[in-house]
């Protein structure tokens, strides 16, 4: 992990089933973060992930009025890794 992780930071997953996906940090806790993408991980059910397994993009967004729909729209601009091409 490089850079500082704060609430609202957009990160890319480096490990796990969500490897390569872009997510938004909803909260930071002792060496872990809570992440959501608005699709597989909605804001109401965030994913807990170790900070060693994420890469910071340097982009920060406001999470005050974040909905799943607005989150999907925001992350769609970060590349096709977040698209549902199964």
HTML snippet that shows the backbone in 3Dmol.js (N, CA, C, O; Angstrom):
<script src="https://3Dmol.org/build/3Dmol-min.js"></script>
<div id="view" style="width:600px;height:400px;position:relative"></div>
<script>
const pdb = `
ATOM      1  N   UNK A   1       0.835  -1.168   0.000  1.00  0.00           N
ATOM      2  CA  UNK A   1       0.000   0.000   0.000  1.00  0.00           C
ATOM      3  C   UNK A   1       0.881   1.233   0.000  1.00  0.00           C
ATOM      4  O   UNK A   1       1.831   1.321   0.777  1.00  0.00           O
ATOM      5  N   UNK A   2       0.575   2.171  -0.855  1.00  0.00           N
ATOM      6  CA  UNK A   2       1.280   3.435  -0.854  1.00  0.00           C
ATOM      7  C   UNK A   2       0.275   4.557  -0.704  1.00  0.00           C
ATOM      8  O   UNK A   2      -0.829   4.486  -1.245  1.00  0.00           O
ATOM      9  N   UNK A   3       0.649   5.586   0.024  1.00  0.00           N
ATOM     10  CA  UNK A   3      -0.260   6.703   0.220  1.00  0.00           C
ATOM     11  C   UNK A   3      -1.060   6.553   1.502  1.00  0.00           C
ATOM     12  O   UNK A   3      -0.971   5.540   2.197  1.00  0.00           O
ATOM     13  N   UNK A   4      -1.830   7.566   1.796  1.00  0.00           N
ATOM     14  CA  UNK A   4      -2.624   7.591   3.008  1.00  0.00           C
ATOM     15  C   UNK A   4      -4.057   7.187   2.718  1.00  0.00           C
ATOM     16  O   UNK A   4      -4.660   7.639   1.745  1.00  0.00           O
ATOM     17  N   UNK A   5      -4.586   6.341   3.564  1.00  0.00           N
ATOM     18  CA  UNK A   5      -5.967   5.889   3.416  1.00  0.00           C
ATOM     19  C   UNK A   5      -6.838   6.665   4.396  1.00  0.00           C
ATOM     20  O   UNK A   5      -6.607   6.633   5.605  1.00  0.00           O
ATOM     21  N   UNK A   6      -7.833   7.359   3.870  1.00  0.00           N
ATOM     22  CA  UNK A   6      -8.806   8.057   4.700  1.00  0.00           C
ATOM     23  C   UNK A   6     -10.195   7.718   4.175  1.00  0.00           C
ATOM     24  O   UNK A   6     -10.336   7.146   3.094  1.00  0.00           O
ATOM     25  N   UNK A   7     -11.205   8.069   4.934  1.00  0.00           N
ATOM     26  CA  UNK A   7     -12.577   7.841   4.497  1.00  0.00           C
ATOM     27  C   UNK A   7     -12.824   8.588   3.194  1.00  0.00           C
ATOM     28  O   UNK A   7     -12.526   9.778   3.090  1.00  0.00           O
ATOM     29  N   UNK A   8     -13.368   7.892   2.203  1.00  0.00           N
ATOM     30  CA  UNK A   8     -13.642   8.485   0.903  1.00  0.00           C
ATOM     31  C   UNK A   8     -12.577   8.220  -0.145  1.00  0.00           C
ATOM     32  O   UNK A   8     -12.777   8.543  -1.316  1.00  0.00           O
ATOM     33  N   UNK A   9     -11.452   7.640   0.247  1.00  0.00           N
ATOM     34  CA  UNK A   9     -10.378   7.336  -0.700  1.00  0.00           C
ATOM     35  C   UNK A   9     -10.809   6.201  -1.628  1.00  0.00           C
ATOM     36  O   UNK A   9     -11.380   5.207  -1.180  1.00  0.00           O
ATOM     37  N   UNK A  10     -10.536   6.356  -2.910  1.00  0.00           N
ATOM     38  CA  UNK A  10     -10.804   5.282  -3.867  1.00  0.00           C
ATOM     39  C   UNK A  10      -9.547   4.425  -3.956  1.00  0.00           C
ATOM     40  O   UNK A  10      -8.448   4.936  -4.172  1.00  0.00           O
ATOM     41  N   UNK A  11      -9.719   3.126  -3.788  1.00  0.00           N
ATOM     42  CA  UNK A  11      -8.598   2.190  -3.768  1.00  0.00           C
ATOM     43  C   UNK A  11      -8.862   1.049  -4.750  1.00  0.00           C
ATOM     44  O   UNK A  11      -9.988   0.834  -5.199  1.00  0.00           O
ATOM     45  N   UNK A  12      -7.788   0.328  -5.066  1.00  0.00           N
ATOM     46  CA  UNK A  12      -7.885  -0.864  -5.919  1.00  0.00           C
ATOM     47  C   UNK A  12      -7.480  -2.062  -5.086  1.00  0.00           C
ATOM     48  O   UNK A  12      -6.474  -2.016  -4.378  1.00  0.00           O
ATOM     49  N   UNK A  13      -8.243  -3.123  -5.163  1.00  0.00           N
ATOM     50  CA  UNK A  13      -7.954  -4.335  -4.418  1.00  0.00           C
ATOM     51  C   UNK A  13      -6.783  -5.073  -5.056  1.00  0.00           C
ATOM     52  O   UNK A  13      -6.737  -5.237  -6.275  1.00  0.00           O
ATOM     53  N   UNK A  14      -5.836  -5.519  -4.228  1.00  0.00           N
ATOM     54  CA  UNK A  14      -4.664  -6.235  -4.718  1.00  0.00           C
ATOM     55  C   UNK A  14      -4.740  -7.736  -4.468  1.00  0.00           C
ATOM     56  O   UNK A  14      -3.964  -8.499  -5.044  1.00  0.00           O
ATOM     57  N   UNK A  15      -5.668  -8.169  -3.614  1.00  0.00           N
ATOM     58  CA  UNK A  15      -5.756  -9.589  -3.265  1.00  0.00           C
ATOM     59  C   UNK A  15      -7.195  -9.969  -2.961  1.00  0.00           C
ATOM     60  O   UNK A  15      -8.009  -9.140  -2.557  1.00  0.00           O
ATOM     61  N   UNK A  16      -7.483 -11.247  -3.167  1.00  0.00           N
ATOM     62  CA  UNK A  16      -8.814 -11.763  -2.860  1.00  0.00           C
ATOM     63  C   UNK A  16      -9.675 -11.898  -4.100  1.00  0.00           C
ATOM     64  O   UNK A  16      -9.218 -11.675  -5.221  1.00  0.00           O
ATOM     65  N   UNK A  17     -10.938 -12.269  -3.881  1.00  0.00           N
ATOM     66  CA  UNK A  17     -11.868 -12.460  -5.002  1.00  0.00           C
ATOM     67  C   UNK A  17     -12.145 -11.162  -5.744  1.00  0.00           C
ATOM     68  O   UNK A  17     -12.510 -11.176  -6.920  1.00  0.00           O
ATOM     69  N   UNK A  18     -11.971 -10.045  -5.056  1.00  0.00           N
ATOM     70  CA  UNK A  18     -12.230  -8.740  -5.671  1.00  0.00           C
ATOM     71  C   UNK A  18     -10.969  -8.098  -6.240  1.00  0.00           C
ATOM     72  O   UNK A  18     -10.952  -6.893  -6.491  1.00  0.00           O
ATOM     73  N   UNK A  19      -9.915  -8.884  -6.447  1.00  0.00           N
ATOM     74  CA  UNK A  19      -8.645  -8.376  -6.962  1.00  0.00           C
ATOM     75  C   UNK A  19      -8.860  -7.602  -8.268  1.00  0.00           C
ATOM     76  O   UNK A  19      -9.518  -8.083  -9.190  1.00  0.00           O
ATOM     77  N   UNK A  20      -8.290  -6.391  -8.323  1.00  0.00           N
ATOM     78  CA  UNK A  20      -8.387  -5.564  -9.514  1.00  0.00           C
ATOM     79  C   UNK A  20      -9.567  -4.612  -9.512  1.00  0.00           C
ATOM     80  O   UNK A  20      -9.625  -3.710 -10.348  1.00  0.00           O
ATOM     81  N   UNK A  21     -10.508  -4.787  -8.597  1.00  0.00           N
ATOM     82  CA  UNK A  21     -11.687  -3.918  -8.549  1.00  0.00           C
ATOM     83  C   UNK A  21     -11.380  -2.638  -7.784  1.00  0.00           C
ATOM     84  O   UNK A  21     -10.525  -2.607  -6.899  1.00  0.00           O
ATOM     85  N   UNK A  22     -12.097  -1.591  -8.150  1.00  0.00           N
ATOM     86  CA  UNK A  22     -11.995  -0.321  -7.447  1.00  0.00           C
ATOM     87  C   UNK A  22     -13.118  -0.231  -6.433  1.00  0.00           C
ATOM     88  O   UNK A  22     -14.262  -0.582  -6.721  1.00  0.00           O
ATOM     89  N   UNK A  23     -12.778   0.248  -5.231  1.00  0.00           N
ATOM     90  CA  UNK A  23     -13.734   0.370  -4.137  1.00  0.00           C
ATOM     91  C   UNK A  23     -13.491   1.686  -3.407  1.00  0.00           C
ATOM     92  O   UNK A  23     -12.444   2.311  -3.578  1.00  0.00           O
ATOM     93  N   UNK A  24     -14.450   2.102  -2.602  1.00  0.00           N
ATOM     94  CA  UNK A  24     -14.330   3.326  -1.817  1.00  0.00           C
ATOM     95  C   UNK A  24     -14.229   2.959  -0.340  1.00  0.00           C
ATOM     96  O   UNK A  24     -14.961   2.096   0.145  1.00  0.00           O
ATOM     97  N   UNK A  25     -13.320   3.621   0.366  1.00  0.00           N
ATOM     98  CA  UNK A  25     -13.149   3.398   1.797  1.00  0.00           C
ATOM     99  C   UNK A  25     -14.268   4.108   2.546  1.00  0.00           C
ATOM    100  O   UNK A  25     -14.432   5.322   2.421  1.00  0.00           O
ATOM    101  N   UNK A  26     -15.037   3.352   3.323  1.00  0.00           N
ATOM    102  CA  UNK A  26     -16.115   3.922   4.126  1.00  0.00           C
ATOM    103  C   UNK A  26     -15.667   4.212   5.552  1.00  0.00           C
ATOM    104  O   UNK A  26     -16.187   5.127   6.191  1.00  0.00           O
ATOM    105  N   UNK A  27     -14.702   3.438   6.058  1.00  0.00           N
ATOM    106  CA  UNK A  27     -14.192   3.641   7.413  1.00  0.00           C
ATOM    107  C   UNK A  27     -12.821   2.989   7.542  1.00  0.00           C
ATOM    108  O   UNK A  27     -12.509   2.026   6.841  1.00  0.00           O
ATOM    109  N   UNK A  28     -12.016   3.522   8.442  1.00  0.00           N
ATOM    110  CA  UNK A  28     -10.692   2.965   8.727  1.00  0.00           C
ATOM    111  C   UNK A  28     -10.667   2.497  10.171  1.00  0.00           C
ATOM    112  O   UNK A  28     -11.078   3.223  11.077  1.00  0.00           O
ATOM    113  N   UNK A  29     -10.183   1.278  10.381  1.00  0.00           N
ATOM    114  CA  UNK A  29     -10.069   0.690  11.720  1.00  0.00           C
ATOM    115  C   UNK A  29      -8.726  -0.002  11.819  1.00  0.00           C
ATOM    116  O   UNK A  29      -8.208  -0.455  10.798  1.00  0.00           O
ATOM    117  N   UNK A  30      -8.153  -0.101  12.967  1.00  0.00           N
ATOM    118  CA  UNK A  30      -6.879  -0.761  13.281  1.00  0.00           C
ATOM    119  C   UNK A  30      -6.312  -1.671  12.187  1.00  0.00           C
ATOM    120  O   UNK A  30      -6.452  -2.891  12.274  1.00  0.00           O
ATOM    121  N   UNK A  31      -5.691  -1.112  11.184  1.00  0.00           N
ATOM    122  CA  UNK A  31      -5.047  -1.897  10.144  1.00  0.00           C
ATOM    123  C   UNK A  31      -5.978  -2.471   9.096  1.00  0.00           C
ATOM    124  O   UNK A  31      -5.531  -3.170   8.187  1.00  0.00           O
ATOM    125  N   UNK A  32      -7.276  -2.184   9.209  1.00  0.00           N
ATOM    126  CA  UNK A  32      -8.228  -2.646   8.203  1.00  0.00           C
ATOM    127  C   UNK A  32      -9.088  -1.474   7.745  1.00  0.00           C
ATOM    128  O   UNK A  32      -9.143  -0.431   8.398  1.00  0.00           O
ATOM    129  N   UNK A  33      -9.747  -1.664   6.627  1.00  0.00           N
ATOM    130  CA  UNK A  33     -10.668  -0.656   6.107  1.00  0.00           C
ATOM    131  C   UNK A  33     -11.979  -1.343   5.737  1.00  0.00           C
ATOM    132  O   UNK A  33     -12.006  -2.543   5.463  1.00  0.00           O
ATOM    133  N   UNK A  34     -13.054  -0.576   5.733  1.00  0.00           N
ATOM    134  CA  UNK A  34     -14.348  -1.066   5.272  1.00  0.00           C
ATOM    135  C   UNK A  34     -14.569  -0.491   3.891  1.00  0.00           C
ATOM    136  O   UNK A  34     -14.519   0.725   3.711  1.00  0.00           O
ATOM    137  N   UNK A  35     -14.815  -1.356   2.902  1.00  0.00           N
ATOM    138  CA  UNK A  35     -14.894  -0.967   1.500  1.00  0.00           C
ATOM    139  C   UNK A  35     -16.252  -1.304   0.899  1.00  0.00           C
ATOM    140  O   UNK A  35     -16.900  -2.271   1.298  1.00  0.00           O
ATOM    141  N   UNK A  36     -16.673  -0.488  -0.071  1.00  0.00           N
ATOM    142  CA  UNK A  36     -17.904  -0.758  -0.805  1.00  0.00           C
ATOM    143  C   UNK A  36     -17.701  -0.385  -2.262  1.00  0.00           C
ATOM    144  O   UNK A  36     -16.916   0.506  -2.585  1.00  0.00           O
ATOM    145  N   UNK A  37     -18.434  -1.092  -3.156  1.00  0.00           N
ATOM    146  CA  UNK A  37     -18.394  -0.763  -4.582  1.00  0.00           C
ATOM    147  C   UNK A  37     -19.787  -0.464  -5.137  1.00  0.00           C
ATOM    148  O   UNK A  37     -19.925  -0.117  -6.310  1.00  0.00           O
ATOM    149  N   UNK A  38     -20.820  -0.598  -4.301  1.00  0.00           N
ATOM    150  CA  UNK A  38     -22.178  -0.308  -4.736  1.00  0.00           C
ATOM    151  C   UNK A  38     -22.841  -1.441  -5.485  1.00  0.00           C
ATOM    152  O   UNK A  38     -24.019  -1.345  -5.827  1.00  0.00           O
ATOM    153  N   UNK A  39     -22.112  -2.512  -5.748  1.00  0.00           N
ATOM    154  CA  UNK A  39     -22.645  -3.645  -6.511  1.00  0.00           C
ATOM    155  C   UNK A  39     -22.571  -4.911  -5.659  1.00  0.00           C
ATOM    156  O   UNK A  39     -23.527  -5.257  -4.965  1.00  0.00           O
ATOM    157  N   UNK A  40     -21.431  -5.599  -5.717  1.00  0.00           N
ATOM    158  CA  UNK A  40     -21.263  -6.801  -4.903  1.00  0.00           C
ATOM    159  C   UNK A  40     -21.150  -6.455  -3.424  1.00  0.00           C
ATOM    160  O   UNK A  40     -21.536  -7.247  -2.564  1.00  0.00           O
ATOM    161  N   UNK A  41     -20.629  -5.286  -3.135  1.00  0.00           N
ATOM    162  CA  UNK A  41     -20.500  -4.808  -1.770  1.00  0.00           C
ATOM    163  C   UNK A  41     -21.212  -3.468  -1.635  1.00  0.00           C
ATOM    164  O   UNK A  41     -20.604  -2.417  -1.841  1.00  0.00           O
ATOM    165  N   UNK A  42     -22.506  -3.499  -1.290  1.00  0.00           N
ATOM    166  CA  UNK A  42     -23.247  -2.247  -1.134  1.00  0.00           C
ATOM    167  C   UNK A  42     -22.795  -1.478   0.109  1.00  0.00           C
ATOM    168  O   UNK A  42     -22.114  -2.026   0.975  1.00  0.00           O
ATOM    169  N   UNK A  43     -23.173  -0.234   0.183  1.00  0.00           N
ATOM    170  CA  UNK A  43     -22.815   0.619   1.310  1.00  0.00           C
ATOM    171  C   UNK A  43     -23.352   0.033   2.615  1.00  0.00           C
ATOM    172  O   UNK A  43     -22.725   0.193   3.662  1.00  0.00           O
ATOM    173  N   UNK A  44     -24.487  -0.634   2.569  1.00  0.00           N
ATOM    174  CA  UNK A  44     -25.089  -1.212   3.765  1.00  0.00           C
ATOM    175  C   UNK A  44     -24.366  -2.464   4.258  1.00  0.00           C
ATOM    176  O   UNK A  44     -24.588  -2.891   5.391  1.00  0.00           O
ATOM    177  N   UNK A  45     -23.501  -3.062   3.424  1.00  0.00           N
ATOM    178  CA  UNK A  45     -22.790  -4.297   3.780  1.00  0.00           C
ATOM    179  C   UNK A  45     -21.348  -4.236   3.265  1.00  0.00           C
ATOM    180  O   UNK A  45     -20.987  -4.968   2.344  1.00  0.00           O
ATOM    181  N   UNK A  46     -20.519  -3.359   3.861  1.00  0.00           N
ATOM    182  CA  UNK A  46     -19.152  -3.182   3.346  1.00  0.00           C
ATOM    183  C   UNK A  46     -18.245  -4.377   3.624  1.00  0.00           C
ATOM    184  O   UNK A  46     -18.522  -5.201   4.496  1.00  0.00           O
ATOM    185  N   UNK A  47     -17.172  -4.449   2.873  1.00  0.00           N
ATOM    186  CA  UNK A  47     -16.170  -5.517   2.987  1.00  0.00           C
ATOM    187  C   UNK A  47     -15.032  -5.043   3.875  1.00  0.00           C
ATOM    188  O   UNK A  47     -14.509  -3.947   3.672  1.00  0.00           O
ATOM    189  N   UNK A  48     -14.642  -5.844   4.850  1.00  0.00           N
ATOM    190  CA  UNK A  48     -13.483  -5.537   5.685  1.00  0.00           C
ATOM    191  C   UNK A  48     -12.242  -6.100   4.983  1.00  0.00           C
ATOM    192  O   UNK A  48     -12.222  -7.267   4.590  1.00  0.00           O
ATOM    193  N   UNK A  49     -11.209  -5.266   4.828  1.00  0.00           N
ATOM    194  CA  UNK A  49     -10.009  -5.698   4.116  1.00  0.00           C
ATOM    195  C   UNK A  49      -8.771  -5.126   4.799  1.00  0.00           C
ATOM    196  O   UNK A  49      -8.787  -3.992   5.277  1.00  0.00           O
ATOM    197  N   UNK A  50      -7.716  -5.901   4.840  1.00  0.00           N
ATOM    198  CA  UNK A  50      -6.443  -5.469   5.395  1.00  0.00           C
ATOM    199  C   UNK A  50      -5.840  -4.392   4.493  1.00  0.00           C
ATOM    200  O   UNK A  50      -5.907  -4.504   3.269  1.00  0.00           O
ATOM    201  N   UNK A  51      -5.254  -3.353   5.084  1.00  0.00           N
ATOM    202  CA  UNK A  51      -4.687  -2.267   4.277  1.00  0.00           C
ATOM    203  C   UNK A  51      -3.510  -2.728   3.423  1.00  0.00           C
ATOM    204  O   UNK A  51      -3.152  -2.051   2.460  1.00  0.00           O
ATOM    205  N   UNK A  52      -2.903  -3.864   3.754  1.00  0.00           N
ATOM    206  CA  UNK A  52      -1.812  -4.412   2.933  1.00  0.00           C
ATOM    207  C   UNK A  52      -2.322  -4.884   1.570  1.00  0.00           C
ATOM    208  O   UNK A  52      -1.545  -5.027   0.627  1.00  0.00           O
ATOM    209  N   UNK A  53      -3.624  -5.124   1.473  1.00  0.00           N
ATOM    210  CA  UNK A  53      -4.198  -5.699   0.262  1.00  0.00           C
ATOM    211  C   UNK A  53      -4.911  -4.692  -0.624  1.00  0.00           C
ATOM    212  O   UNK A  53      -5.727  -5.070  -1.464  1.00  0.00           O
ATOM    213  N   UNK A  54      -4.606  -3.406  -0.442  1.00  0.00           N
ATOM    214  CA  UNK A  54      -5.207  -2.372  -1.286  1.00  0.00           C
ATOM    215  C   UNK A  54      -4.136  -1.419  -1.787  1.00  0.00           C
ATOM    216  O   UNK A  54      -3.091  -1.251  -1.160  1.00  0.00           O
ATOM    217  N   UNK A  55      -4.413  -0.794  -2.934  1.00  0.00           N
ATOM    218  CA  UNK A  55      -3.533   0.229  -3.500  1.00  0.00           C
ATOM    219  C   UNK A  55      -4.337   1.531  -3.593  1.00  0.00           C
ATOM    220  O   UNK A  55      -5.447   1.552  -4.126  1.00  0.00           O
ATOM    221  N   UNK A  56      -3.765   2.601  -3.071  1.00  0.00           N
ATOM    222  CA  UNK A  56      -4.444   3.893  -3.047  1.00  0.00           C
ATOM    223  C   UNK A  56      -4.325   4.555  -4.414  1.00  0.00           C
ATOM    224  O   UNK A  56      -3.240   4.586  -4.994  1.00  0.00           O
ATOM    225  N   UNK A  57      -5.435   5.087  -4.937  1.00  0.00           N
ATOM    226  CA  UNK A  57      -5.413   5.769  -6.235  1.00  0.00           C
ATOM    227  C   UNK A  57      -5.086   7.246  -6.107  1.00  0.00           C
ATOM    228  O   UNK A  57      -4.678   7.874  -7.084  1.00  0.00           O
ATOM    229  N   UNK A  58      -5.258   7.810  -4.925  1.00  0.00           N
ATOM    230  CA  UNK A  58      -5.008   9.232  -4.734  1.00  0.00           C
ATOM    231  C   UNK A  58      -6.249  10.090  -4.908  1.00  0.00           C
ATOM    232  O   UNK A  58      -6.200  11.300  -4.687  1.00  0.00           O
ATOM    233  N   UNK A  59      -7.353   9.484  -5.299  1.00  0.00           N
ATOM    234  CA  UNK A  59      -8.612  10.208  -5.476  1.00  0.00           C
ATOM    235  C   UNK A  59      -9.460  10.038  -4.223  1.00  0.00           C
ATOM    236  O   UNK A  59      -9.594   8.933  -3.697  1.00  0.00           O
ATOM    237  N   UNK A  60     -10.033  11.150  -3.747  1.00  0.00           N
ATOM    238  CA  UNK A  60     -10.884  11.113  -2.557  1.00  0.00           C
ATOM    239  C   UNK A  60     -12.237  11.706  -2.918  1.00  0.00           C
ATOM    240  O   UNK A  60     -12.313  12.715  -3.619  1.00  0.00           O
ATOM    241  N   UNK A  61     -13.301  11.080  -2.439  1.00  0.00           N
ATOM    242  CA  UNK A  61     -14.657  11.549  -2.696  1.00  0.00           C
ATOM    243  C   UNK A  61     -15.391  11.746  -1.373  1.00  0.00           C
ATOM    244  O   UNK A  61     -14.997  11.192  -0.346  1.00  0.00           O
ATOM    245  N   UNK A  62     -16.451  12.532  -1.406  1.00  0.00           N
ATOM    246  CA  UNK A  62     -17.266  12.768  -0.219  1.00  0.00           C
ATOM    247  C   UNK A  62     -18.202  11.581  -0.024  1.00  0.00           C
ATOM    248  O   UNK A  62     -18.906  11.185  -0.953  1.00  0.00           O
ATOM    249  N   UNK A  63     -18.213  11.015   1.172  1.00  0.00           N
ATOM    250  CA  UNK A  63     -19.045   9.836   1.439  1.00  0.00           C
ATOM    251  C   UNK A  63     -20.317  10.171   2.210  1.00  0.00           C
ATOM    252  O   UNK A  63     -21.058   9.264   2.592  1.00  0.00           O
ATOM    253  N   UNK A  64     -20.584  11.447   2.445  1.00  0.00           N
ATOM    254  CA  UNK A  64     -21.736  11.848   3.261  1.00  0.00           C
ATOM    255  C   UNK A  64     -23.056  11.382   2.660  1.00  0.00           C
ATOM    256  O   UNK A  64     -23.872  10.793   3.369  1.00  0.00           O
ATOM    257  N   UNK A  65     -23.286  11.625   1.386  1.00  0.00           N
ATOM    258  CA  UNK A  65     -24.559  11.272   0.744  1.00  0.00           C
ATOM    259  C   UNK A  65     -24.356  10.189  -0.309  1.00  0.00           C
ATOM    260  O   UNK A  65     -25.013  10.204  -1.350  1.00  0.00           O
ATOM    261  N   UNK A  66     -23.460   9.262  -0.048  1.00  0.00           N
ATOM    262  CA  UNK A  66     -23.119   8.233  -1.023  1.00  0.00           C
ATOM    263  C   UNK A  66     -24.185   7.146  -1.040  1.00  0.00           C
ATOM    264  O   UNK A  66     -24.527   6.583   0.000  1.00  0.00           O
ATOM    265  N   UNK A  67     -24.707   6.854  -2.232  1.00  0.00           N
ATOM    266  CA  UNK A  67     -25.654   5.754  -2.409  1.00  0.00           C
ATOM    267  C   UNK A  67     -24.991   4.711  -3.288  1.00  0.00           C
ATOM    268  O   UNK A  67     -23.960   4.975  -3.906  1.00  0.00           O
ATOM    269  N   UNK A  68     -25.585   3.520  -3.344  1.00  0.00           N
ATOM    270  CA  UNK A  68     -25.023   2.464  -4.180  1.00  0.00           C
ATOM    271  C   UNK A  68     -24.989   2.893  -5.649  1.00  0.00           C
ATOM    272  O   UNK A  68     -24.015   2.625  -6.353  1.00  0.00           O
ATOM    273  N   UNK A  69     -26.041   3.550  -6.104  1.00  0.00           N
ATOM    274  CA  UNK A  69     -26.112   3.990  -7.495  1.00  0.00           C
ATOM    275  C   UNK A  69     -25.034   5.027  -7.811  1.00  0.00           C
ATOM    276  O   UNK A  69     -24.363   4.931  -8.838  1.00  0.00           O
ATOM    277  N   UNK A  70     -24.865   6.014  -6.935  1.00  0.00           N
ATOM    278  CA  UNK A  70     -23.849   7.041  -7.178  1.00  0.00           C
ATOM    279  C   UNK A  70     -22.449   6.450  -7.067  1.00  0.00           C
ATOM    280  O   UNK A  70     -21.531   6.897  -7.755  1.00  0.00           O
ATOM    281  N   UNK A  71     -22.280   5.460  -6.216  1.00  0.00           N
ATOM    282  CA  UNK A  71     -20.988   4.792  -6.063  1.00  0.00           C
ATOM    283  C   UNK A  71     -20.627   4.010  -7.318  1.00  0.00           C
ATOM    284  O   UNK A  71     -19.486   4.067  -7.775  1.00  0.00           O
ATOM    285  N   UNK A  72     -21.590   3.276  -7.883  1.00  0.00           N
ATOM    286  CA  UNK A  72     -21.333   2.540  -9.132  1.00  0.00           C
ATOM    287  C   UNK A  72     -20.962   3.502 -10.257  1.00  0.00           C
ATOM    288  O   UNK A  72     -20.050   3.228 -11.037  1.00  0.00           O
ATOM    289  N   UNK A  73     -21.668   4.625 -10.340  1.00  0.00           N
ATOM    290  CA  UNK A  73     -21.394   5.607 -11.379  1.00  0.00           C
ATOM    291  C   UNK A  73     -19.996   6.201 -11.213  1.00  0.00           C
ATOM    292  O   UNK A  73     -19.276   6.378 -12.196  1.00  0.00           O
ATOM    293  N   UNK A  74     -19.609   6.508  -9.975  1.00  0.00           N
ATOM    294  CA  UNK A  74     -18.298   7.068  -9.688  1.00  0.00           C
ATOM    295  C   UNK A  74     -17.188   6.094 -10.064  1.00  0.00           C
ATOM    296  O   UNK A  74     -16.207   6.481 -10.699  1.00  0.00           O
ATOM    297  N   UNK A  75     -17.342   4.832  -9.674  1.00  0.00           N
ATOM    298  CA  UNK A  75     -16.290   3.839  -9.908  1.00  0.00           C
ATOM    299  C   UNK A  75     -16.226   3.368 -11.358  1.00  0.00           C
ATOM    300  O   UNK A  75     -15.206   2.820 -11.777  1.00  0.00           O
ATOM    301  N   UNK A  76     -17.288   3.567 -12.131  1.00  0.00           N
ATOM    302  CA  UNK A  76     -17.274   3.135 -13.534  1.00  0.00           C
ATOM    303  C   UNK A  76     -16.233   3.913 -14.340  1.00  0.00           C
ATOM    304  O   UNK A  76     -15.786   3.437 -15.384  1.00  0.00           O
ATOM    305  N   UNK A  77     -15.848   5.080 -13.884  1.00  0.00           N
ATOM    306  CA  UNK A  77     -14.839   5.869 -14.572  1.00  0.00           C
ATOM    307  C   UNK A  77     -13.412   5.430 -14.303  1.00  0.00           C
ATOM    308  O   UNK A  77     -12.478   5.997 -14.870  1.00  0.00           O
ATOM    309  N   UNK A  78     -13.223   4.431 -13.452  1.00  0.00           N
ATOM    310  CA  UNK A  78     -11.883   3.984 -13.105  1.00  0.00           C
ATOM    311  C   UNK A  78     -11.429   2.757 -13.878  1.00  0.00           C
ATOM    312  O   UNK A  78     -10.420   2.152 -13.514  1.00  0.00           O
ATOM    313  N   UNK A  79     -12.126   2.375 -14.915  1.00  0.00           N
ATOM    314  CA  UNK A  79     -11.661   1.274 -15.743  1.00  0.00           C
ATOM    315  C   UNK A  79     -12.637   0.120 -15.773  1.00  0.00           C
ATOM    316  O   UNK A  79     -13.598   0.072 -15.006  1.00  0.00           O
ATOM    317  N   UNK A  80     -12.373  -0.807 -16.671  1.00  0.00           N
ATOM    318  CA  UNK A  80     -13.297  -1.924 -16.868  1.00  0.00           C
ATOM    319  C   UNK A  80     -13.120  -3.021 -15.840  1.00  0.00           C
ATOM    320  O   UNK A  80     -13.859  -4.005 -15.880  1.00  0.00           O
ATOM    321  N   UNK A  81     -12.158  -2.899 -14.905  1.00  0.00           N
ATOM    322  CA  UNK A  81     -12.000  -3.923 -13.880  1.00  0.00           C
ATOM    323  C   UNK A  81     -13.215  -3.998 -12.981  1.00  0.00           C
ATOM    324  O   UNK A  81     -13.458  -5.025 -12.348  1.00  0.00           O
ATOM    325  N   UNK A  82     -13.988  -2.913 -12.917  1.00  0.00           N
ATOM    326  CA  UNK A  82     -15.150  -2.885 -12.022  1.00  0.00           C
ATOM    327  C   UNK A  82     -16.435  -3.286 -12.732  1.00  0.00           C
ATOM    328  O   UNK A  82     -17.498  -3.296 -12.111  1.00  0.00           O
ATOM    329  N   UNK A  83     -16.365  -3.613 -14.002  1.00  0.00           N
ATOM    330  CA  UNK A  83     -17.582  -3.968 -14.731  1.00  0.00           C
ATOM    331  C   UNK A  83     -17.934  -5.433 -14.498  1.00  0.00           C
ATOM    332  O   UNK A  83     -17.086  -6.230 -14.096  1.00  0.00           O
ATOM    333  N   UNK A  84     -19.170  -5.773 -14.750  1.00  0.00           N
ATOM    334  CA  UNK A  84     -19.655  -7.139 -14.555  1.00  0.00           C
ATOM    335  C   UNK A  84     -19.574  -7.911 -15.861  1.00  0.00           C
ATOM    336  O   UNK A  84     -20.575  -8.059 -16.562  1.00  0.00           O
ATOM    337  N   UNK A  85     -18.407  -8.396 -16.183  1.00  0.00           N
ATOM    338  CA  UNK A  85     -18.238  -9.206 -17.397  1.00  0.00           C
ATOM    339  C   UNK A  85     -17.866 -10.610 -16.963  1.00  0.00           C
ATOM    340  O   UNK A  85     -16.694 -10.988 -16.981  1.00  0.00           O
ATOM    341  N   UNK A  86     -18.872 -11.381 -16.573  1.00  0.00           N
ATOM    342  CA  UNK A  86     -18.620 -12.762 -16.101  1.00  0.00           C
ATOM    343  C   UNK A  86     -18.833 -13.728 -17.217  1.00  0.00           C
ATOM    344  O   UNK A  86     -18.673 -14.934 -17.029  1.00  0.00           O
TER     345      UNK A  86
END
`;
const viewer = $3Dmol.createViewer("view");
viewer.addModel(pdb, "pdb");
viewer.setStyle({}, {cartoon: {color: "spectrum"}});
viewer.zoomTo();
viewer.render();
</script>
